[in-house]
């Protein structure tokens, strides 16, 4: 029986030593982003019997560390200032892929963009999600998320509008119109338009009074002369006695050939709306100019919403959906295997991952510019550490006491 108590005490030393190791690991990871604390679970060893089958005749053989259970409670959230950092508020895990094409899962959402434009964690693992096409439509295929090589294609100007006032008191010029001679027109304005390659051009509009409530409009693209509604310029404008435009009643079709546009771009054809131009007894002025074209642009910044949708802001002022972060959920997250570097691996015990967009399937939401901190409770860890220390000391005392008893047994022959 003395040997039994020794073995039981040794098993206690091993078990409490393991518990101290678990506690020490938790405390060491107090500042590890996304870390989930663990707790040692003890189980008693198979018992020996003094005789008979009654439970009252059984003596325990000691203890062993039955399991080390992870505590997947939500950690506190902290603002990081990095727009690509992500915290998961819920039960989901971010999915990453390493250079060997192995898939892992993590709650540590520290990410940046590498030299190839892919979103990676500090260890170079690639963040997985659903990439969007050039039109901003998100695909249903899981892949590495790529951002910084995205470009915004140019859009040629197809519509434009001008709101202005022409001075009813103006005097009609007597000389023939010339865009290089301001004395031959009463008022001019300009707008920037874009061709099929995204190159900018200046479209100048010239207004010349020809009579009472009658004007002529000319236009030039970088100094070249195009057509209006398939006819030569100018276009006649007429106004009512209240100052409203009576003709033309619809938008004008302004055309320039590919040769006039130049640079290998296609011919330009745009609808110019000028029906909001007025003729009042006030100085010539422009209240608004608008057109729908833009040049090509490169990505200037990103933002991520709670659904994990990554939106890109481009240097040409456009905004487009680039990708959506994927989240995975497990039936038994306690079964995940800790693989180091904040990574978790799927096992038979965890079950297969169910991957979907955030805010669906119970995965939770994404909070950008934030990080989930370790869920280690330092006060609780100190209590566990004291408890394990006392348990270790008590089992040590059992060994020394048993040793004293055995020594007395040996001394019986003396």
C-alpha positions as CSV (number, residue, x, y, z in Angstrom):
1,X,0.0,0.0,0.0
2,X,3.0,2.3,0.6
3,X,4.0,1.9,-3.0
4,X,0.4,2.7,-4.2
5,X,0.5,6.0,-2.3
6,X,3.9,6.8,-3.9
7,X,2.6,6.1,-7.4
8,X,-0.6,8.1,-6.7
9,X,1.5,11.0,-5.4
10,X,3.9,10.9,-8.5
11,X,0.9,11.0,-10.8
12,X,-0.3,14.1,-8.8
13,X,3.1,15.7,-9.3
14,X,2.8,15.1,-13.1
15,X,-0.8,16.3,-13.3
16,X,-0.2,19.5,-11.3
17,X,3.1,20.0,-13.2
18,X,1.1,19.9,-16.5
19,X,-1.5,22.3,-15.0
20,X,1.3,24.7,-14.2
21,X,2.6,24.4,-17.7
22,X,-0.9,25.2,-19.1
23,X,-1.2,28.2,-16.8
24,X,2.3,29.4,-17.6
25,X,1.5,29.2,-21.3
26,X,-1.7,31.2,-20.8
27,X,0.2,33.9,-19.0
28,X,3.0,34.0,-21.6
29,X,0.3,34.6,-24.3
30,X,-1.4,37.4,-22.4
31,X,-0.7,39.8,-25.2
32,X,-1.0,37.4,-28.1
33,X,-3.6,38.7,-30.5
34,X,-6.5,36.3,-30.9
35,X,-5.1,33.8,-28.4
36,X,-7.6,31.5,-26.6
37,X,-6.7,30.4,-23.1
38,X,-6.6,26.7,-22.1
39,X,-7.4,24.8,-18.9
40,X,-6.1,21.4,-17.8
41,X,-8.8,18.8,-17.0
42,X,-7.9,16.0,-14.5
43,X,-9.2,12.5,-14.4
44,X,-8.7,9.7,-11.9
45,X,-6.8,6.6,-12.8
46,X,-8.2,3.1,-12.7
47,X,-8.7,2.0,-9.1
48,X,-7.5,-1.0,-7.3
49,X,-9.8,-3.1,-5.0
50,X,-9.3,-4.3,-1.4
51,X,-11.7,-7.2,-2.2
52,X,-15.2,-7.6,-3.3
53,X,-17.0,-5.5,-5.9
54,X,-18.4,-2.7,-3.8
55,X,-17.3,0.8,-4.6
56,X,-16.5,1.3,-0.9
57,X,-13.6,-1.2,-1.2
58,X,-11.8,0.7,-4.0
59,X,-8.6,2.7,-3.7
60,X,-7.6,5.2,-6.2
61,X,-4.4,4.8,-8.2
62,X,-3.8,8.6,-8.8
63,X,-4.6,11.2,-11.4
64,X,-3.7,12.1,-14.9
65,X,-4.3,15.1,-17.2
66,X,-7.3,13.9,-19.1
67,X,-7.5,16.9,-21.6
68,X,-6.3,20.4,-22.1
69,X,-9.5,22.3,-23.1
70,X,-9.4,25.6,-25.1
71,X,-11.7,28.4,-23.9
72,X,-13.2,29.9,-27.0
73,X,-14.8,32.9,-25.4
74,X,-14.8,36.3,-27.1
75,X,-11.8,38.4,-26.4
76,X,-11.8,42.1,-25.9
77,X,-11.5,44.3,-29.0
78,X,-8.9,46.9,-29.5
79,X,-8.6,49.6,-32.2
80,X,-5.4,49.1,-34.2
81,X,-5.4,52.0,-36.8
82,X,-4.6,49.6,-39.6
83,X,-7.6,49.3,-42.0
84,X,-6.7,45.7,-43.0
85,X,-6.7,44.5,-39.4
86,X,-9.9,42.5,-38.6
87,X,-11.5,41.3,-35.5
88,X,-14.1,38.5,-35.6
89,X,-17.1,39.3,-33.3
90,X,-18.7,35.9,-33.1
91,X,-17.9,32.2,-33.5
92,X,-16.1,32.3,-36.9
93,X,-12.5,31.8,-37.8
94,X,-10.5,33.6,-40.5
95,X,-9.1,31.2,-43.1
96,X,-5.5,31.4,-44.4
97,X,-3.3,29.3,-46.7
98,X,0.5,28.9,-46.3
99,X,3.0,28.6,-49.1
100,X,2.7,24.7,-49.0
101,X,-1.0,25.1,-49.8
102,X,-2.1,23.9,-46.4
103,X,-5.2,25.5,-44.9
104,X,-5.3,26.9,-41.4
105,X,-7.7,28.9,-39.3
106,X,-7.1,31.8,-37.0
107,X,-8.6,34.5,-34.8
108,X,-5.6,36.8,-35.1
109,X,-6.6,39.3,-37.7
110,X,-3.4,41.2,-38.3
111,X,-3.0,41.6,-42.1
112,X,-1.1,43.6,-44.7
113,X,-0.5,43.6,-48.4
114,X,2.6,41.8,-49.8
115,X,4.7,42.7,-52.9
116,X,2.3,40.7,-55.1
117,X,-0.8,42.6,-53.8
118,X,-2.1,39.7,-51.7
119,X,-3.4,40.1,-48.2
120,X,-1.1,38.2,-45.8
121,X,-0.6,37.8,-42.1
122,X,2.7,38.5,-40.3
123,X,3.9,35.0,-41.2
124,X,3.2,35.4,-44.9
125,X,0.0,33.2,-44.9
126,X,-2.6,34.3,-47.5
127,X,-6.0,35.4,-46.3
128,X,-8.8,33.5,-48.1
129,X,-12.1,34.9,-49.3
130,X,-14.2,35.6,-52.4
131,X,-12.7,37.7,-55.1
132,X,-14.8,40.2,-57.1
133,X,-14.5,40.8,-60.8
134,X,-13.7,44.1,-62.5
135,X,-17.4,45.0,-62.3
136,X,-17.4,44.5,-58.5
137,X,-19.4,41.3,-58.6
138,X,-18.3,38.8,-55.9
139,X,-17.7,35.3,-57.0
140,X,-18.6,32.2,-55.1
141,X,-15.1,30.6,-55.4
142,X,-12.8,30.6,-52.4
143,X,-9.3,32.1,-53.3
144,X,-6.5,34.2,-52.0
145,X,-7.6,37.8,-51.6
146,X,-5.6,40.2,-53.9
147,X,-6.0,44.0,-53.7
148,X,-3.2,46.3,-54.7
149,X,-2.9,45.2,-58.3
150,X,-6.6,46.2,-58.9
151,X,-7.1,49.0,-61.3
152,X,-10.2,51.0,-62.3
153,X,-10.7,51.0,-66.0
154,X,-11.4,54.3,-67.7
155,X,-14.9,55.3,-68.9
156,X,-15.4,57.5,-71.9
157,X,-17.6,60.5,-71.6
158,X,-21.0,59.8,-73.0
159,X,-23.2,62.4,-71.3
160,X,-22.6,65.9,-70.2
161,X,-24.7,68.8,-69.0
162,X,-24.3,72.6,-68.5
163,X,-26.4,74.9,-66.4
164,X,-25.7,78.6,-67.0
165,X,-27.2,82.0,-67.6
166,X,-26.6,84.1,-70.7
167,X,-26.9,87.9,-70.2
168,X,-30.1,89.1,-71.9
169,X,-28.5,92.6,-72.0
170,X,-25.5,91.5,-74.0
171,X,-24.7,93.1,-77.4
172,X,-24.4,90.9,-80.4
173,X,-20.8,90.8,-81.9
174,X,-20.5,92.1,-85.4
175,X,-17.4,90.1,-86.5
176,X,-17.5,86.5,-87.7
177,X,-17.0,83.9,-85.0
178,X,-13.4,82.8,-84.1
179,X,-12.6,80.7,-81.1
180,X,-9.3,82.6,-80.8
181,X,-10.9,86.0,-80.7
182,X,-13.0,86.8,-77.5
183,X,-14.5,89.8,-79.3
184,X,-16.5,87.4,-81.6
185,X,-18.5,85.7,-78.8
186,X,-20.1,86.8,-75.6
187,X,-19.4,84.0,-73.2
188,X,-17.4,80.7,-73.0
189,X,-17.0,77.9,-70.6
190,X,-15.2,74.5,-70.7
191,X,-15.2,71.0,-69.2
192,X,-12.8,68.1,-69.1
193,X,-14.0,65.0,-70.9
194,X,-12.4,61.5,-71.4
195,X,-11.9,59.3,-74.4
196,X,-12.0,55.5,-74.6
197,X,-8.4,55.3,-73.3
198,X,-9.0,57.5,-70.3
199,X,-7.1,60.4,-71.7
200,X,-8.5,63.8,-70.8
201,X,-9.6,66.5,-73.4
202,X,-10.9,70.0,-73.0
203,X,-14.3,70.6,-74.5
204,X,-14.9,74.4,-74.9
205,X,-18.4,75.9,-75.4
206,X,-18.8,79.3,-77.0
207,X,-22.0,81.4,-76.8
208,X,-22.6,84.2,-79.3
209,X,-25.7,86.5,-79.2
210,X,-27.3,86.8,-82.6
211,X,-30.5,88.8,-81.9
212,X,-33.2,89.3,-79.4
213,X,-33.6,86.1,-77.3
214,X,-31.4,84.3,-80.0
215,X,-27.9,82.9,-79.5
216,X,-25.6,80.5,-81.3
217,X,-23.4,77.9,-79.6
218,X,-20.1,76.5,-80.9
219,X,-17.9,73.8,-79.4
220,X,-14.3,72.8,-79.8
221,X,-12.4,69.6,-78.6
222,X,-8.8,70.6,-78.0
223,X,-9.3,73.2,-80.7
224,X,-10.8,70.9,-83.3
225,X,-14.3,71.4,-84.7
226,X,-16.8,68.6,-84.5
227,X,-20.5,68.2,-85.5
228,X,-23.8,68.7,-83.7
229,X,-26.6,66.3,-84.4
230,X,-24.7,65.3,-87.5
231,X,-24.6,68.8,-88.9
232,X,-22.1,71.6,-89.0
233,X,-21.9,74.2,-86.2
234,X,-23.3,76.4,-84.8
235,X,-26.4,75.4,-82.9
236,X,-29.2,77.9,-82.6
237,X,-30.6,78.7,-79.2
238,X,-33.8,80.6,-78.5
239,X,-35.4,81.8,-75.3
240,X,-38.9,82.8,-74.2
241,X,-39.8,86.1,-72.7
242,X,-39.5,84.5,-69.3
243,X,-35.9,83.6,-70.0
244,X,-36.4,79.8,-70.4
245,X,-34.9,78.0,-73.4
246,X,-37.4,77.0,-76.1
247,X,-34.9,75.4,-78.5
248,X,-33.3,73.0,-78.7
249,X,-35.7,71.0,-76.6
250,X,-33.5,67.9,-76.3
251,X,-29.9,67.0,-75.6
252,X,-27.4,67.6,-78.5
253,X,-25.4,64.8,-80.0
254,X,-21.8,66.1,-80.2
255,X,-19.4,64.0,-82.3
256,X,-15.7,64.0,-82.9
257,X,-13.9,61.5,-85.2
258,X,-11.1,59.2,-84.0
259,X,-8.6,61.4,-85.9
260,X,-9.8,64.5,-84.0
261,X,-9.6,62.7,-80.7
262,X,-6.1,61.3,-81.4
263,X,-3.8,59.0,-79.4
264,X,-5.4,55.9,-80.9
265,X,-8.7,56.4,-79.0
266,X,-12.1,55.7,-80.5
267,X,-14.3,58.4,-81.9
268,X,-16.2,60.4,-79.2
269,X,-20.0,60.9,-79.2
270,X,-21.6,62.5,-76.2
271,X,-25.1,63.8,-75.4
272,X,-24.8,67.4,-74.2
273,X,-27.8,68.7,-72.2
274,X,-28.1,72.5,-72.2
275,X,-31.8,72.8,-71.8
276,X,-31.3,74.3,-68.3
277,X,-29.5,77.3,-69.7
278,X,-31.4,80.5,-69.1
279,X,-31.4,84.1,-70.5
280,X,-31.9,86.5,-67.7
281,X,-30.9,90.1,-67.2
282,X,-27.9,89.1,-65.1
283,X,-24.2,88.6,-65.9
284,X,-23.0,85.5,-67.8
285,X,-22.4,82.7,-65.3
286,X,-22.1,78.9,-65.0
287,X,-23.9,77.2,-62.1
288,X,-23.0,73.6,-62.8
289,X,-21.1,71.4,-65.2
290,X,-21.2,67.6,-65.1
291,X,-20.0,64.7,-67.2
292,X,-19.8,60.9,-66.7
293,X,-16.3,60.0,-67.9
294,X,-13.2,59.3,-65.9
295,X,-9.6,58.3,-66.4
296,X,-8.1,55.0,-65.3
297,X,-7.0,54.8,-61.6
298,X,-5.0,52.7,-59.2
299,X,-6.1,51.7,-55.8
300,X,-5.6,54.4,-53.1
301,X,-7.2,52.8,-50.1
302,X,-9.6,50.2,-48.8
303,X,-12.3,49.8,-46.3
304,X,-14.0,46.7,-44.9
305,X,-17.6,46.5,-43.6
306,X,-19.1,44.2,-41.1
307,X,-20.0,41.7,-43.8
308,X,-16.3,41.4,-44.8
309,X,-16.8,43.2,-48.1
310,X,-13.6,45.0,-49.0
311,X,-14.2,48.2,-51.0
312,X,-11.4,49.9,-52.9
313,X,-11.0,53.6,-53.4
314,X,-9.2,54.6,-56.6
315,X,-7.2,57.6,-57.6
316,X,-9.8,58.5,-60.2
317,X,-12.4,58.9,-57.5
318,X,-14.2,55.6,-58.2
319,X,-15.2,53.1,-55.6
320,X,-15.6,49.4,-56.3
321,X,-16.0,46.1,-54.4
322,X,-12.8,44.1,-54.5
323,X,-13.4,41.0,-52.4
324,X,-15.2,39.6,-49.4
325,X,-13.5,37.9,-46.4
326,X,-14.6,34.3,-45.7
327,X,-15.3,33.0,-42.2
328,X,-15.3,29.3,-41.2
329,X,-17.2,27.7,-38.3
330,X,-16.7,24.3,-36.6
331,X,-19.1,22.1,-34.8
332,X,-16.5,21.4,-32.1
333,X,-13.8,24.1,-32.1
334,X,-12.2,22.4,-29.0
335,X,-11.1,19.7,-31.4
336,X,-8.9,22.1,-33.5
337,X,-5.2,21.4,-33.3
338,X,-3.0,24.3,-32.3
339,X,-0.3,24.6,-34.9
340,X,1.7,27.6,-33.6
341,X,1.9,31.1,-35.0
342,X,-1.7,31.8,-34.0
343,X,-2.9,29.0,-36.4
344,X,-5.4,26.2,-35.9
345,X,-5.7,23.1,-38.0
346,X,-8.9,21.1,-38.7
347,X,-9.1,17.6,-37.2
348,X,-11.5,14.7,-37.1
349,X,-12.5,15.8,-33.6
350,X,-13.3,19.4,-34.8
351,X,-15.4,18.3,-37.8
352,X,-15.1,19.9,-41.2
353,X,-15.2,23.6,-41.6
354,X,-18.3,25.3,-42.8
355,X,-17.2,28.4,-44.8
356,X,-19.4,31.3,-45.7
357,X,-19.6,35.1,-45.8
358,X,-19.6,36.9,-42.5
359,X,-23.0,37.6,-40.8
360,X,-24.3,34.2,-42.1
361,X,-24.3,30.7,-40.7
362,X,-23.6,31.9,-37.2
363,X,-20.0,33.0,-38.1
364,X,-20.3,36.5,-36.7
365,X,-19.3,39.8,-38.1
366,X,-16.0,41.5,-39.1
367,X,-14.8,44.7,-37.4
368,X,-12.1,46.4,-39.4
369,X,-9.3,48.4,-37.9
370,X,-9.6,46.3,-34.8
371,X,-8.0,43.3,-33.2
372,X,-9.3,40.7,-30.8
373,X,-7.1,40.5,-27.8
374,X,-6.2,37.4,-25.8
375,X,-9.0,36.2,-23.6
376,X,-6.6,35.2,-20.8
377,X,-8.0,36.4,-17.4
378,X,-4.8,37.1,-15.4
379,X,-6.5,37.0,-12.0
380,X,-8.0,33.6,-12.8
381,X,-4.6,32.4,-14.0
382,X,-3.0,33.4,-10.7
383,X,-5.6,31.5,-8.8
384,X,-5.1,28.4,-10.9
385,X,-1.3,28.8,-10.5
386,X,-1.6,28.9,-6.7
387,X,-4.0,26.0,-6.7
388,X,-1.6,23.9,-8.8
389,X,1.4,25.0,-6.6
390,X,-0.4,23.8,-3.5
391,X,-1.5,20.6,-5.1
392,X,2.1,19.9,-6.2
393,X,3.4,20.7,-2.7
394,X,0.8,18.4,-1.1
395,X,1.7,15.5,-3.4
396,X,5.3,16.1,-2.5
397,X,4.4,15.8,1.1
398,X,2.6,12.5,0.4
399,X,5.8,11.1,-1.1
400,X,7.9,12.2,1.9
401,X,5.4,10.8,4.4
402,X,5.2,7.5,2.5
403,X,9.0,7.4,2.5
404,X,9.0,7.8,6.3
405,X,6.5,4.9,6.7
406,X,8.6,2.7,4.5
407,X,11.7,3.6,6.5
408,X,9.9,2.6,9.6
409,X,9.0,-0.7,8.0
410,X,12.6,-1.3,7.1
411,X,13.6,-0.5,10.7
412,X,11.5,-3.3,12.0
413,X,14.4,-5.7,11.5
414,X,16.8,-3.6,13.5
